[in-house]
Amino acid sequence: MRVVLPDRPGSLGAVATAMGTVGADINAVEIVEKYEGYAIDDFMLELPAGAAPDSLITACTSVQGVEVVWLSHYPEAWGLQADVDVLNAMTEEPEKAEAILTLEAPEVFRVTWAVLVDRVNHRVLAQTTLAPDLDDTGIRALGDLDAVRDGELPDGWLPGWGETLIAVAPFRSDASIVLARRGGPEFLKSELARLRHLAALAF
């Protein structure tokens, strides 16, 4: 769950207490970004059987100044440990590093799908299960693949596909990785920095 909360003493404790009222067990907390007056935190939680996610949102937003921006299901691997694990896998098989990062991206970056694209020849080199099958036209619809950036693909960017948020990073080769989220949240600067860093470590 991604939460915006006031950056002041006691805010994190108040949110944790609110989560506890619905039986949520906090496994980990990651400070994603900090701004003037507020912070964005990711919580990895376990809810008791039968607990409604809506009750968790209601509990959190009962704390003054707190906003829940995203809630979804994810595997246990996440955050820094996920980065370390994928980096180890990339190091063990450097010739497959680009594909490894792409295929592990849904867990590492909490995205819906990812593709590895040859940005010169416009062909897909690797893709995750939920990724669309992209032809030349579909790849061109992704936009600029030469720089690290985020963006939004409009509704209908591909027949049958709705608005999609993407993040792009080129590798040292002719390939680029594209991460995609349907339904948010937006990619943060810290997530783009992680993507840039991991892409730069692929040889």
C-alpha positions in Angstrom: 0.0 0.0 0.0 1.4 3.4 -0.9 0.5 6.2 1.5 1.1 9.9 1.6 1.5 11.2 5.2 2.6 14.4 6.9 6.4 14.5 7.5 6.2 15.1 11.2 6.9 13.1 14.3 4.2 10.6 15.2 2.7 10.4 11.8 4.1 7.0 11.0 3.1 5.6 14.4 -0.4 7.0 14.0 -0.8 5.2 10.6 0.6 2.0 12.0 -1.9 2.2 14.9 -4.7 2.7 12.5 -3.6 -0.3 10.5 -3.6 -2.3 13.7 -7.2 -1.6 14.3 -8.2 -3.7 11.3 -5.7 -6.5 12.2 -3.1 -5.5 9.6 0.4 -6.9 10.3 3.2 -4.6 8.9 6.0 -6.7 7.4 8.1 -3.8 6.1 8.0 0.0 5.5 9.9 1.7 2.7 10.2 5.5 2.5 9.8 6.1 -1.2 10.3 9.8 -1.4 10.3 12.9 0.9 9.0 16.4 0.1 8.6 19.6 2.0 6.0 18.7 4.6 5.0 15.2 3.5 6.4 11.8 2.7 5.4 8.9 0.5 5.8 5.5 2.1 5.2 1.9 0.9 3.9 -0.6 3.3 4.0 -4.4 2.9 1.1 -5.8 4.9 -0.7 -9.0 5.8 -4.4 -8.8 6.4 -6.3 -11.4 8.4 -8.5 -13.8 6.5 -11.8 -12.1 5.6 -10.6 -8.6 6.2 -11.7 -6.1 3.5 -9.1 -3.9 1.9 -11.6 -1.0 2.1 -11.5 -1.2 5.9 -7.7 -0.7 5.8 -8.1 2.4 3.6 -10.8 3.8 5.8 -8.6 3.2 8.9 -5.6 4.9 7.4 -7.5 7.9 6.0 -9.0 8.5 9.4 -5.6 9.9 10.4 -5.4 13.6 9.7 -3.4 14.4 6.6 -3.1 10.8 5.4 -4.0 9.7 1.8 -3.9 6.2 0.4 -2.9 6.4 -3.2 -2.6 2.8 -4.1 -3.3 -0.7 -2.8 -2.6 -4.0 -4.5 -1.5 -7.6 -4.0 2.2 -8.3 -4.2 4.6 -11.2 -3.5 6.9 -11.0 -0.5 10.0 -10.0 -2.4 10.0 -6.2 -2.7 12.1 -3.0 -2.2 15.8 -3.2 -1.6 15.9 -7.0 -1.2 14.2 -7.4 -4.6 16.8 -5.1 -6.2 19.6 -7.1 -4.6 18.1 -10.4 -5.7 17.7 -9.4 -9.3 21.2 -7.8 -9.4 22.7 -11.1 -8.2 20.8 -13.0 -10.9 22.0 -10.5 -13.5 25.6 -10.8 -12.3 25.5 -14.6 -12.5 24.3 -14.6 -16.1 25.5 -11.3 -17.5 24.7 -12.3 -21.1 21.0 -12.6 -20.0 21.0 -9.5 -17.7 18.7 -7.4 -19.8 16.1 -10.2 -20.1 16.4 -11.1 -16.4 15.7 -7.5 -15.3 12.7 -7.4 -17.7 11.2 -10.7 -16.6 11.6 -9.9 -12.9 10.3 -6.3 -13.3 6.8 -7.0 -12.1 8.1 -8.0 -8.7 11.0 -5.6 -8.5 9.1 -2.5 -9.5 5.5 -3.6 -8.8 4.3 -3.1 -12.3 1.7 -4.9 -14.5 4.0 -5.9 -17.3 7.4 -5.2 -18.9 9.0 -5.6 -22.3 12.5 -5.6 -23.6 12.6 -3.9 -27.0 15.3 -3.6 -29.7 14.9 0.2 -30.2 16.8 0.1 -33.5 15.0 -2.8 -35.3 11.7 -2.3 -33.4 11.2 -5.9 -32.2 10.4 -7.4 -28.9 13.3 -9.4 -27.3 11.6 -10.5 -24.1 8.3 -9.8 -22.3 6.3 -10.8 -19.2 3.1 -12.8 -19.2 0.7 -9.9 -19.1 2.5 -7.8 -21.7 0.8 -7.1 -25.0 2.2 -8.6 -28.2 3.8 -5.6 -29.8 4.4 -5.2 -33.5 6.3 -2.3 -35.1 3.3 0.0 -34.7 2.9 -1.0 -31.1 6.5 -0.4 -30.3 6.4 3.1 -32.0 3.4 3.9 -29.8 5.6 3.6 -26.7 7.4 6.8 -27.8 11.0 7.7 -27.1 13.1 4.7 -26.1 16.4 6.4 -26.0 16.2 8.1 -22.6 15.2 7.3 -19.1 11.7 8.8 -18.7 8.1 8.1 -17.6 5.0 8.8 -19.6 1.3 8.0 -20.1 -0.1 6.1 -23.1 -3.6 7.3 -23.9 -6.7 5.1 -24.0 -6.6 3.1 -27.2 -2.9 3.4 -27.7 -3.2 -0.3 -28.7 -6.5 -1.7 -29.8 -8.3 -2.9 -26.6 -5.9 -1.3 -24.2 -6.7 1.5 -21.9 -4.5 4.3 -20.4 -1.2 2.9 -19.3 1.6 4.5 -17.3 5.1 3.6 -18.5 8.7 4.0 -17.5 11.6 3.6 -20.0 15.3 3.0 -19.6 17.8 2.2 -22.4 20.6 -0.3 -21.8 24.1 0.1 -23.2 23.1 -2.1 -26.1 20.4 -1.3 -28.6 17.7 -2.6 -26.2 15.4 -0.6 -23.9 13.2 -1.8 -21.0 9.6 -0.6 -20.7 7.7 -1.0 -17.5 3.9 -0.5 -17.4 1.2 0.0 -14.9 -2.5 0.0 -15.5 -4.4 2.0 -12.9 -1.4 3.6 -11.3 0.3 4.7 -9.3 2.5 7.2 -11.2 6.2 6.4 -11.4 8.2 8.4 -8.9 11.6 9.9 -9.4 13.1 7.4 -7.0 11.7 4.5 -9.1 13.2 6.0 -12.3 16.5 6.3 -10.5 16.4 2.6 -9.5 15.5 1.6 -13.0 18.3 3.7 -14.4 20.8 2.2 -12.0 19.8 -1.4 -12.6 19.8 -0.9 -16.4 23.3 0.7 -16.2 24.6 -2.4 -14.5 23.6 -4.8 -17.3 26.4 -5.5 -19.7 
